Amino acid sequence: MQGFPWPIYYGVPALVTLLLPPLAFRMRTGEYVSYVALAFLSSPAIHFVFSFFVGWPEYLPFWRIPPVWEVIGTGA
């Protein structure tokens, strides 16, 4: 096993994402709820973009998305 354990690898960035901007921008409750929803929705979207177009599947390694060159069959 390389690097940090998974609670640190995923937990620290998640906590920073969910806590730092709302505190820094002094969000109200409604804004915070919207922000958290968008943060959770953007994670799979970011994973899709990087996996499909760049071939980098490490963002969410438990969700396999083949790269575009594998889908179209160029074998790059």
Contact map, one row per residue, 1 for C-alpha under 8 A:
1110000000000000000000000000000000000000000000000000000000000000000000000000
1111000000000000000000000000000000000000000000000000000000000000000000000000
1111100000000000000000000000000000000000000000000000000000000000000000000000
0111110110000000000000000000000000000000000000000000000000000000000000000000
0011111110000000000000000000000000000000000000000000000000000000000000000000
0001111111100000000000000000000000000000000000000000000000000000000000000000
0000111111110000000000000000000000000000000000000000000000000000000000000000
0001111111110000000000000000000000000000000000000000000000000000000000000000
0001111111111000000000000000000000000000000000000000000000000000000000000000
0000011111111100000000000000000000000000000000000000000000000000000000000000
0000011111111110000000000000000000000000000000000000000000000000000000000000
0000001111111111000000000000000000000000000000000000000000000000000000000000
0000000011111111100000000000000000000000000000000000000000000000000000000000
0000000001111111110000000000000000000000000000000000000000000000000000000000
0000000000111111111100000000000000000000000000000000000000000000000000000000
0000000000011111111110000000000000000000000000000000000000000000000000000000
0000000000001111111110000000000000000010000000000000000000000000000000000000
0000000000000111111111000000000000010010000000000000000000000000000000000000
0000000000000011111111100000000000000000000000000000000000000000000000000000
0000000000000011111111110000000000000000000000000000000000000000000000000000
0000000000000001111111111000000000000000000000000000000000000000000000000000
0000000000000000011111111110000100000000000000000000000000000000000000000000
0000000000000000001111111110000000000000000000000000000000000000000000000000
0000000000000000000111111100000000000000000000000000000000000000000000000000
0000000000000000000011111110000000000000000000000000000000000000000000000000
0000000000000000000001111111000000000000000000000000000000000000000000000000
0000000000000000000001101111111100000000000000000000000000000000000000000000
0000000000000000000000000111111100000000000000000000000000000000000000000000
0000000000000000000000000011111110000000000000000000000000000000000000000000
0000000000000000000000000011111111000000000000000000000000000000000000000000
0000000000000000000000000011111111100000000000000000000000000000000000000000
0000000000000000000001000011111111110000000000000000000000000000000000000000
0000000000000000000000000000111111111000000000000000000000000000000000000000
0000000000000000000000000000011111111100000000000000000000000000000000000000
0000000000000000000000000000001111111110000000000000000000000000000000000000
0000000000000000010000000000000111111111000000000000000000000000000000000000
0000000000000000000000000000000011111111100000000000000000000000000000000000
0000000000000000000000000000000001111111110000000000000000000000000000000000
0000000000000000110000000000000000111111111000000000000000000000000000000000
0000000000000000000000000000000000011111111100000000000000000000000000000000
0000000000000000000000000000000000001111111110000000000000000000000000000000
0000000000000000000000000000000000000111111111000000000000000000000000000000
0000000000000000000000000000000000000011111111100000000000000000000000000000
0000000000000000000000000000000000000001111111110000000000010000000000000000
0000000000000000000000000000000000000000111111111000000000000000000000000000
0000000000000000000000000000000000000000011111111100000000000000000000000000
0000000000000000000000000000000000000000001111111110000010110000000000000000
0000000000000000000000000000000000000000000111111111000000000000100000000000
0000000000000000000000000000000000000000000011111111110000000000000000000000
0000000000000000000000000000000000000000000001111111111110000000000000000000
0000000000000000000000000000000000000000000000111111111110000000111000000000
0000000000000000000000000000000000000000000000011111111100000000111100000000
0000000000000000000000000000000000000000000000001111111000000000001100000000
0000000000000000000000000000000000000000000000001111111100000000001000000000
0000000000000000000000000000000000000000000000000111111110000000011100000000
0000000000000000000000000000000000000000000000000111011111100000000000000000
0000000000000000000000000000000000000000000000100110001111111001100000000000
0000000000000000000000000000000000000000000000000000000111111000000000000000
0000000000000000000000000000000000000000000000100000000111111000000000000000
0000000000000000000000000000000000000000000100100000000011111110000000000000
0000000000000000000000000000000000000000000000000000000011111111000000000000
0000000000000000000000000000000000000000000000000000000000011111000000000000
0000000000000000000000000000000000000000000000000000000000011111100000000000
0000000000000000000000000000000000000000000000000000000010001111110000000000
0000000000000000000000000000000000000000000000010011000010000011111000000000
0000000000000000000000000000000000000000000000000011001000000001111101100000
0000000000000000000000000000000000000000000000000011111000000000111111100000
0000000000000000000000000000000000000000000000000001101000000000011111110000
0000000000000000000000000000000000000000000000000000000000000000001111111111
0000000000000000000000000000000000000000000000000000000000000000011111111111
0000000000000000000000000000000000000000000000000000000000000000011111111000
0000000000000000000000000000000000000000000000000000000000000000000111111100
0000000000000000000000000000000000000000000000000000000000000000000011111110
0000000000000000000000000000000000000000000000000000000000000000000011011111
0000000000000000000000000000000000000000000000000000000000000000000011001111
0000000000000000000000000000000000000000000000000000000000000000000011000111
